[in-house]
Amino acid sequence: MSKISNMLNMYFLIQGRKIISVEEIAKKLEVSTRMVKEYRKDLEYAGIYIGSKLGRYGGYYLENKRSLEGVSCTNAELSALKMARETIKSGKYQYGTQFEILASKILNSKNYMEIEYYHNISMQQPDEIIEKEKILWTDINIAINQNRKINMKYKSLGLDKVQVKERVVDPYGIFDYKGATYFYGYCNRSKDIRFFKLSRILEYKVCNEKFDSKLKFDFDEVKEKSFGIYTDKQIDLKLKIHYPMSEIVKEQRIAKNQKITQLDEKTIYFEAKMSGYTEIKTWVMSMGSKVEVIEPMELKEDILNEIKSISNIYK
């Protein structure tokens, strides 16, 4: 592992904790405590100030004292920062508070604090999940950088009940989806690439065992072909969509290969090759009576069965 990578990993570790011992940092980075102290000096040369506390429960903590006066930003970049700030504030992300502090420093230094007109509305995670995910997020990032396997107990949503299974995963990357954080990698149990939601990890351990190479996997390519984050079989989706949903769908890019034909003033014909059957079904049902499934027949039958089940509940 290069010196720069270790310094970055050390920054992740300190950023994720209120305080962390030098010994724990050294153990996670597989270096001596002397090297940890050298990394601290190098980080401080870069303007990242790290405080220290002596005693039994002492260690390193992060001090953000670097001036941002010299940062050059265009008005468009500042507007983008404001928009990202509102999105993160509303979503309760792991480092939402730290991002708010950083954004405020930059915007204050630029006298760019006029009234906000942008808002983002989304579901929020409970505070206890956020705190748990801070440490988890940091440890997974370090495992990714060091090519270390992760052994975990993971809660999956089965058809009838929750299933808890032990999995060993080679972690490849982390991403956010619909306000939640996931990591993806090669699952040794499933023998394939899988996505794992951080809030569903019950227990985990970053293993000493390393994985040599990553399975060929293009995350951007998967996103282009899938509706959401599911990567099951591809289907030929054909829908007849009526107003007002027809106008809403025309404003979005549901799939890269989508084709929309205007049938009349209020109706469109939507076609696309997509994978992610579960989320496609949820999306179609969210349009209610304003959509008709033409193909595939499997989806049509599944939705009819759901409608019957809903009807039975409300009888």
N, C-alpha and C positions, 0 to 999 in steps of 0.2 A: 504494500500500500504506500503511495507516495506521501511526501510530507504535506503537500497541499490538501490531499484527500483527508488525511488525519486531522489537519487543522479544521477543515470543514465539518468533519464528524464531531470533533470536540465542541465546535460552536453549536451544532445541533443539540448535543447532550446538555450543555449549560443552558441553552435557550429553553429547553423543555422542562427544567427543574427550577425550583426556587433556590436550591443550593445542592451541589453534588461534590463528593469527596474526590481528591486528586487520585486516590487509590482506585476508586470505581472507574474514573475516566481512563486510567492507565490499563485496567483490566479489559475494558470494552474495546480499547484501541490496540491492545496487545503491544504496548510499549512500556518503557520504564517511567516512573514518576518524574525522573529528571527530564525526560523528553516532553512530558506534559507541561512542565514549567517553561521549557523552551518554546513550545507552541503558544503558550500564554503571551510570552514576550512578542512573538511574531504577530499575533492577532492584535496586540496593542499598538504595534507599529502601523497596522492597517486602520487604526482608529476604533477598534472593537475593544472596549475596556472591560476587563474582568476583575471583579473584586474578590477578596479572600477573607475568610473568617476562621479564626483559630479555635481549637477546642474539640471535644469529642464529636460534636455534631457540625463541625466546620467543613469548609470546602470552598469551591469557587462559585461565584454567581455573576450574572451579566449586568454591566453598567453601561447604559446607552447614553454617552455624553458627547458623541461626535457632532460637531456643528454641521448644519445642512445649508448654511448660507451660500456656499459656493455651487450648489446644485443648479444646473441649467435645465429648465423645463419650458416647453412650449405651452401655449394655452390649451391646445388639443390634448397634450399629455396630462396636464393638470385636470382637465375635464374628465379624462379617462380614469384618473386616480380617484376623483370624487365619486364617479359611478361605481368603481370597484369597492370603494369604502362603504357605500350604502348597501351594496350587495352582501358584503362580508358581515356588516353590522346586523343585518336582518337574518342571516343564516346561522349565527352562533358557531362559527368555525373555531378550530382548536386554538389558533393564534389570532383570533379576532381582536382581542384587546391590544396585543402588541402591534397589529397592523393599524388600529385606530390611532395609537400613539405616534407611529411613524408617519401616517398620513397627515395628522394634525401638525406635526413638526414641519413637514414640507409645505403644506398649504399656508400655515402661519408665516413661514419664512418668506413666502411669495405674496403675502397680503391677498390671498385668494379665497377668502372665507365668506363670500356673500351667501345669500339664502339658498338652500338646497331646493331644487325642483324635481330631482330624481329620487324615486323610492323603489325598493324591491320588497315584495311580499312573499314570504316562503315559510315553510314549517320550521320550527326551531327544536333543537335537541335539548334535553334536560342538562342542567349544569354538571351533574355527576358524570354523565357520559362524555362531556367535553373535557373534563379534567382527566378522565381515564384515557381518552384518545390522545391527549398531549404527549404523554410518555410513550404510548404505543406508536404514535406517528414517528417520534424521534428514533425509537429502537428499530423500526422497520426500515427507515431511511438508512441507518447505519448498516443494517443487514444487507440492504441492496448494494451499498457502496463496497462492502467487504465480501460479497458473494457468499453469505452465510445462510444456511437453511433455517427455516422457522418451524418449530414444532408447536402445534396449537390444538386446543379443543374449540371447535367451531360449531355454532348453532345454525342449522339450515332449516328453512321452512319447507317441510314435506307436504304432500297432498292432504294428509289427514292430521298430522301433528308435527311438532318441532322435533328435529333429530339432532343429537349432539354426537359429532364424530371427531376422532383425533386425526389430524392431517399433518403431513410434513410437506412444506412448500418451499420452492426456490423462488424468492421474491424478485420481481423485475421492475416494478414501478408503483407509484401511488397516484390516484386521481380523485377528483370530486365529481359526484353525479347527483343531481337533484337535492343539493344541500347535505349530502352524506359523503363520507370519505371511504374509499375502497383501496385495496392494493391488489395487484394481479401478479400471477406467476405460475410456474409449473407445479401442479399438484401431483405428488408422488403416488397418491391413492387413486386418483382418477386417470393418471397418465396423460394429462392434457393441461392446457392453459385454463385457469379458473379465476374468477373475480371474487374477492372476499370483502365484506363490509366490516369495517373496524369495530362498530358497535356490537357485532355478533360474535366477536372473539371473546370467549369466556376465560381462557388461560392461554399463555404463550411463553415460549422460551426461544431466544436466539441461540442456535446451536453452535458448537465449536466446529462442526463439520461444514465444509464448504462445498459448493457446487462449481464444477469446472467451466461449463459453458452454458449459454442460454439457448433454449429452443428458438428457432427462427420464428419471430412473431412481430408483426407490424401493427401496433395499437391503433394508429391512424387509419390503416386500411380496414380494420375490424369496425371502427366507428362509422366508416363510410358505408359499409355493407349491412350494418345492423340497426334495428330500431331500438335504441337504448343500449344496454350492456349485455344482453343475452346473445349468445352466438350459436344458436341451434340451426336446424336446416333452413334453407332459403325457400321462400314461397313466392308465387306469383299472385300479388294482391291486386284485386280489381274491385273498386267501390263506386257506387253511385251516391253522391253526396248532395244534399239539398240545403237551401238557404235556412239559417245564416251560417251554418258550418261550412258551406261551400266557399264563402268569402274568407273565413278564417284560415281554411286549409290553403287557399291560394296565396296567402301572405307568408306561408312557411315553406321551408325545404324539409320535407319529411324524409326523403331519400334522395341521394345524388342522382339516381337514374329515373326519378319520377316523371310521369307524363300526365298532364292535366288537359282534358278536352272539355270545352264549354258546350254543354248540350242545349241549354236554353238560358234565359236570363237568370234563373235561380238555381240551376243544377249543373254539376260538373261530373266528369267521369275520371276517376283517379286510378292510375296504374303504376306499379313499382315492383321490383324484385327486392325482397327484404328478408332478413333473418331476425330472430327475436320474437318468436310466436307469442309468448306470454304477454309481452308489453304491447304488441300489435293488437291483440285481442282486447286488452284494457283500453287502449286508445280508441278503437272502433266503438266499443260499448259506451265510452264517454260521450259520444255524439248522439246517443239515444235514437229517437225515431227519425233523425235527420240523415241517416246513412243506411244504405242497403248493400250487403256483401254479395258480390256477383261470383267471385272466386277468391280463394279455394273453397270447395264444398265442405271440407273439414272445419274450417273456421265458421262457416255459416251454421253448421250443425251444433258446434260448440256454443255459439251465442244463443241459439234456440234453446238449448238445454239450460243455459244460465237464466234465460228469461222465464222458463218454466219453474226453476228453483226459486227465483225471486217472487214469482206469482204465488207459489205455495206458501212462502213465508208470510205474505200479506193477506192471505185468504182468511 
